[in-house]
Amino acid sequence: MSDIQALAARLQERFGDSLQSITVRVGEATVEIAPDKLLEVATALRDESAFGFEILIDLCGIDYANYGQDEWATEESSGTGFSRGVDARTAGRLLAVTDDLVVEKPGETRRFAAVYHLLSVANNQRLRLRVFAPDDDLPVVPSVIQVWNSADWYEREAFDLFGILFEGHPDLRRIMTDYGFIGHPFRKDFPLSGNVEVIYDAEKRRVVYQPVTIEPRVLVPKVIRASEVPAPQVTDPDDADAEAAAREQAE
C-alpha cells in the first residue's frame, strides 16, 4: 500500500461519514466534505499528529457549469471543415440564439466549489479538500481563517472572481477587480467582453463607467465553401475556354 492510499485509509477511518467521498488519482488524494463539517475536519487535519496538515498552500474557487460538456466532436471529426464546432454548449457563446424562450429552466446542481490544497511538512504529504456550496444562486461556505490564517487573501480572491461567499471572513472585499466591478469574471456564464467598460471622459474630467461597446463574437471559424463563391467574371466573352476553366476552378 502506497503512502497516499494509507492516508486515504486513515482519513476514512478517522472521519467516516463526515467525508462524502475520497479519491486517489495520479498520486494525490482528494476528499470531499459537506460545508457544515468543514471546520471540524479542517481543525483535526491541522492538529492531529496522524495528519499534521499545518500549511494551507492554496485555496481556489471552481465553477462546474457545463462541466463534462464539449461542443467539439473530436472523436467524429474529419480532416476538412469546422462544422463539428457549431453546437454552442459552453458558456461564452450566444446561447440566447439557441435557447428556448421559457420563463423557468432547471438550474445547475453542485455548481460552485471551494478547493483547499494542504501540506504536511512533518509527514511529507499533500491533501486536497473540496467543498461544494449548497446553493448555486448564493454560494456560501465557511471561512477557514480561524484554522489557517493564510486563507485570508485566497478567500477574497475566490469571492471576487467566482462570487463564493465565505461565512465568518472578517474582511470579504474584492481583491483583484475594482470595488465597482459588476459580476464575477471567472464564472462560466460571464460575458467575454464584460458588462461595463471604463473610459476617461474629457468633458467630465474623470473616469466613468459605461456599457460595453465591443460587439459580441462567436469564436467559430467561418467556412467559405466553393459553392458559395461566385464565379469570376470573364472580360472577354469570346474566350469560352477561359470561362469554363474559371467555373471548374470555383467548383
Helices and strands as residue ranges (DSSP letters): H 3-15, G 16-18, E 19-25, E 28-33, G 35-37, H 38-47, E 55-63, G 74-76, G 83-85, H 95-98, E 112-120, E 125-132, E 140-142, H 151-162, E 165-167, E 196-201, E 206-211, G 226-228, H 240-250
